């Protein structure tokens, strides 16, 4: 009896990311100029990396980078093309304004509140 190795369906991490609209990320990145001086590791990739950090309870940058490398075959689901280097992640954490992530969270919670009240 063989197991089916084909993954059918979306991974949970991909489902989580599907709730965050790309236009919202792009609008806030333009507002805060969060992608200035960035070549490959843009704001969306940074957000994905930070969510990966929280979900996997990583405590260091080395853990985050290693975890993303281990999940290399599944990067297509989260639309990450390049491997993240420790120095790149560290620089992004220093340079990206935290106000971007704060406003993204507040905008997202406002959107979900409106959706929930409309469903009732």
C-alpha positions as CSV (number, residue, x, y, z in Angstrom):
1,X,0.0,0.0,0.0
2,X,1.7,3.2,-1.1
3,X,1.0,6.7,0.2
4,X,0.1,9.5,-2.0
5,X,3.0,12.0,-2.0
6,X,1.2,14.6,-4.0
7,X,0.2,17.5,-1.8
8,X,-3.4,18.4,-2.6
9,X,-4.7,21.6,-1.1
10,X,-3.1,24.7,0.3
11,X,-0.7,24.7,3.2
12,X,-1.9,26.5,6.3
13,X,0.9,29.1,6.0
14,X,-0.3,29.9,2.4
15,X,-3.9,30.1,3.6
16,X,-2.8,32.6,6.3
17,X,-1.1,34.8,3.7
18,X,-4.1,34.7,1.4
19,X,-6.0,36.7,4.0
20,X,-3.6,39.6,3.7
21,X,-4.3,41.5,0.5
22,X,-1.3,42.3,-1.7
23,X,-2.6,45.8,-2.5
24,X,-2.6,46.7,1.2
25,X,1.1,45.6,1.5
26,X,2.1,47.6,-1.6
27,X,0.1,50.7,-0.6
28,X,1.7,50.8,2.9
29,X,5.2,49.9,1.5
30,X,4.9,53.0,-0.8
31,X,3.6,55.2,2.0
32,X,6.5,54.3,4.3
33,X,9.1,53.9,1.5
34,X,9.8,50.5,3.0
35,X,11.2,49.1,-0.3
36,X,13.8,51.8,-0.8
37,X,17.3,50.4,-1.4
38,X,15.9,46.8,-1.7
39,X,16.7,44.6,-4.6
40,X,15.3,41.2,-3.8
41,X,14.1,41.2,-0.2
42,X,11.0,43.4,-0.4
43,X,8.4,44.2,2.2
44,X,6.2,41.2,1.3
45,X,9.1,38.8,1.7
46,X,10.0,40.5,5.1
47,X,6.4,40.0,6.2
48,X,6.4,36.4,5.2
49,X,9.6,35.8,7.0
50,X,8.3,37.5,10.2
51,X,5.1,35.4,10.1
52,X,7.3,32.3,9.6
53,X,9.3,33.4,12.7
54,X,6.2,33.7,14.9
55,X,4.5,30.5,13.7
56,X,7.7,28.4,14.2
57,X,8.6,30.2,17.5
58,X,12.1,31.0,16.2
59,X,14.3,32.8,18.7
60,X,17.2,33.8,16.5
61,X,17.9,35.0,13.0
62,X,19.9,31.8,12.4
63,X,16.9,29.7,13.3
64,X,14.7,31.7,10.9
65,X,17.1,31.4,8.0
66,X,17.7,27.7,8.6
67,X,14.0,27.0,8.9
68,X,13.3,28.8,5.6
69,X,16.1,26.8,3.9
70,X,14.7,23.5,5.2
71,X,11.3,24.5,3.8
72,X,13.0,25.2,0.5
73,X,10.7,23.0,-1.5
74,X,7.6,24.7,-0.2
75,X,8.7,28.3,-0.9
76,X,6.5,28.3,-4.0
77,X,3.4,28.2,-1.9
78,X,4.5,31.4,-0.1
79,X,5.9,33.0,-3.2
80,X,9.4,33.4,-1.9
81,X,11.9,32.9,-4.8
82,X,15.3,33.6,-3.1
83,X,16.9,32.3,0.0
84,X,17.1,34.8,2.8
85,X,20.6,35.5,4.2
86,X,21.1,36.4,7.9
87,X,22.7,39.7,7.1
88,X,19.9,40.7,4.7
89,X,17.3,39.9,7.3
90,X,19.2,41.7,10.0
91,X,19.5,44.8,7.7
92,X,15.8,44.7,6.9
93,X,14.9,44.5,10.6
94,X,17.0,47.6,11.2
95,X,15.9,49.7,8.1
96,X,12.2,48.9,7.7
97,X,10.0,51.2,9.7
98,X,8.0,49.4,12.3
99,X,5.1,51.7,11.6
100,X,4.6,49.7,8.4
101,X,3.9,46.5,10.3
102,X,1.8,48.4,12.9
103,X,-0.4,50.0,10.3
104,X,-0.7,46.8,8.3
105,X,-1.9,45.0,11.5
106,X,-4.4,47.8,12.2
107,X,-5.7,47.9,8.6
108,X,-6.1,44.2,8.5
109,X,-8.0,44.1,11.8
110,X,-10.2,46.9,10.6
111,X,-10.9,44.9,7.4
112,X,-11.8,41.8,9.3
113,X,-14.0,43.6,11.7
114,X,-16.0,45.1,8.8
115,X,-16.3,41.7,7.2
116,X,-17.5,40.1,10.4
117,X,-20.1,42.6,11.1
118,X,-21.3,42.4,7.5
119,X,-21.7,38.6,7.8
120,X,-24.0,39.0,10.9
